[in-house]
Each structure stands twice: as structure tokens, then as C-alpha cells.
Amino acid sequence: MSLATGHETIDEEKLFQKIVWRVVPLAVLIYLIAIIDRANVGFAKLQMVSALQMTEQLYGMASSLFFIGYLVLEVPSAYAVNRFGARLWLARILLTWGILTIATAWVTSGSLFAALRFLVGCAEAGAYPGIIYYFTLWFPKNHRAKVLGFLTLGSAFGNLFGSLVSGFLLDLDGTLGLAGWQWVFIMTGLPALALFPFALLSLPDGPAKARFLDAGECDWLKKRLGAEEPAGQHGNPLSVIWDGRVLLLSLVYMLILTSLYGVIYWLPTVVRGFGVSGTQNGLLSAIPWVVGVAALVIIPRHLRKERTVLFAMVAISCLGLVCFYLSTTLPQNWMRMVAMSIGTPCISLLFPCLWFLPSLFFSGKHVALAIAAISTIGNLGGFFAQNLMPWVAGVAGSPVSAMLVPAAALAAIGVLAFVMSVGGMTNRPQTATR
């Protein structure tokens, strides 16, 4: 599609292809490293519980404090992305969380581990909603689901690489006088420090400061994005926090993250029950994320309309629910692995669906704060997951029984998505944007 602006013609598809190649890979890489940083505790736990003389429940509580720190600073940090620019603030996030993750390798007690996890959450707060908001500065809604699918690929690849690397690092136990769990934190913190200078020097703050766009392309993009901004966005931006749509999407996001972090945190524990080494555990735990990568490459590009997105959420949630339930009842380990390898990608596919919606209702600072509010409330799902998984496993007497937690969360997501699809939510932005 070509559109005229001034005396030149803009090829829309070619322009957005150029933007994708210039701004998306670095943002996805930041998120990929963040996911590796969140997945490391699930593998470190396999040695760290005994090393620090903690119970599974106490370890789960300590590691889950990451999400409380994230919750405390999520909204102000996301607002800072709008205030100071993505380049400076995302670089700051990388630097601080990398240093604190590496420092976790030298904790000597459960209390110190809990304190470091809280501080890592504070340091990383704002990264994910900041990237989501950053994409709204570049891409109109008909391109956004596809781009958010790329971002979710960062999650799938992060869990894939995190599983492969962390499993191998556990087997380095004793190398250079360090335990395997110490190597896990050191080697998963270093990539954030390595990426810091690239984010600081290479990430453009927005189209107005992008050297790779000429004046005509920048002007066309500004008008294209401005035409989609919802009306009535001139009041107090903090009012979006109490908007009913934000609260509903926050609940959905909380359930998605309960599912995701439940699997990330507990899958290595389930696989350990198969009687494998650390490296073999990493290889097997990586399988669901390989399937997730393939699904994220294929499916999000077809999600361009609001109603299609919501119906997709219903179907995906139902499939995931069935798979995780079967993983707790099937008799053979390989059958359980197949069920979890199909159910886990269903969780990943819900992310581009969810993040397609906020920018339909808000713009500018309002959308930044709406995304931050959804992310803030939703990240309680990570806190719940890391406490619920060991509790359910303990009550049921089997590690794999904890997979009932993501099954239940996906059931609730399917119901809420269905209610949104038939309750007129998708019609509301139409009035707002006229």
C-alpha cells in the first residue's frame, strides 16, 4: 500500500518493515534477557534450597518478592520511560538489574536472598510496560499485534535459552570454587550489563529523533498514528488506573502471569522427577518454548481485529486448560511432557492478544500509564504463582499436580475473554475515536 504525503509517496509496508528491523530486535533482546533473569530462580532452586537450608515454600516466598518490588515501582518507572525517553531509562534498568542479579550469587541466607530478589524487582520495574508503550510510538494498531508477537518471541526464546544455559550451569557445581546455583546467577546477570551500552547508544527515543527516517516518512508516521488516537485524552492521566477496562485487563494479565510464571518456576522441578541430570533437565525444559517460538511466528500475524483477538483468547485458553489438566492425569512421563509442551505455548500466545487492547482506548501518557497499571496489578500473578505451585504440589503429594494452577488460571481467562467478546467491549473504542 502506497500513500502520498507532500510531494512523495510512502510505501507503508516498506516503511514499517524498515522500522521493525531498526527498533524491534533490540527491544526484544532486552525482554529476552529479562525473562532469562526471571527463569533463573526455578533452576537455582534445585540446589539453592538445600544450600541455604530453606524449605520449598520459603524459597518460593523469597523468590516471589521480585514481583512485589516490581509492583511498587512499576507505574513511576513506566512513566519515566515517557518522561526521560526509552533510550536512557531502559539502559538504566539493564544496568541496575544486571548488577543486582550477579550479586545474588553471593547471598548466604534466605533473608538476604529475599532482599536481593525484592531489589531486582525494583530495578527491573518498568521494562516490560516501557517496551509495550515504546511500540505504540512506532506502530498503528493494524501492525501492533504482529510486533507484540515478536516481543513475546523474546519471552519464548528467553525461556528456551534460560533452560538450556541454566541446566548446564548447574552441572558446573564446584568449578572455580563456586556452586552451580552461583554460576546460574552470575551468567544470567552478565547479558544485561553487556546490553547496557547498546541500549544507551542505539535505541531511538521515537520517530522524531530517528535518524533512519527522512522528514517525509516521519511526518507521515506522525499523522498515521495521530489519526488513531482516542478522543477525550486530555484529563488527568492517573485517572486511567481506575478505569474499568484497565482493571479488567489487569485481572486477565494477572491470570496469564500466574500461568506463565507457574510453568517457568516449576517445570524444572517436574522434569527433575523424571530422574535426569541438570543438563538433561535444561534440554527437556526447553521443548515447550521451542514449540512456543513456532506458534508465535505463525499465529499473531493473523490477529488484526479486536473481536478476532478476543475469540482467539477463548480458543487458546481452552486448549491450554485441557493440556495442563491432562499433564496431571496421564500415566507416562513422555505423555506429560507432550501435554505441557502444547499447553505452555498457549500461555505465550495470550500476550500479543492482551497487549493489542489498551492502545485502542488510550493514547500518549494515558496509554503509558494504562499499560503500567495493567502490568503492575498483573505482576501479582508472578507472586501468586511462585507461592501456589509448591503449596499445591505439597498438598497433592506430587510435583506435577501443581500444573493444576495454570489450568485453573487459563479456565478463568477463557471465561473473561468470552465475556469481553459478547459484552460490547470491542465496540467502545469506536465511539471514542470518532
Helices and strands as residue ranges (DSSP letters): E 2-5, E 8-11, H 12-51, H 56-84, H 86-103, G 104-106, H 110-124, H 127-136, H 141-170, G 175-177, H 180-202, G 207-209, H 215-226, G 237-242, H 244-272, H 278-298, G 300-302, H 306-327, H 333-355, G 358-360, H 364-378, H 380-396, G 399-403, H 404-422, G 425-427, H 428-432
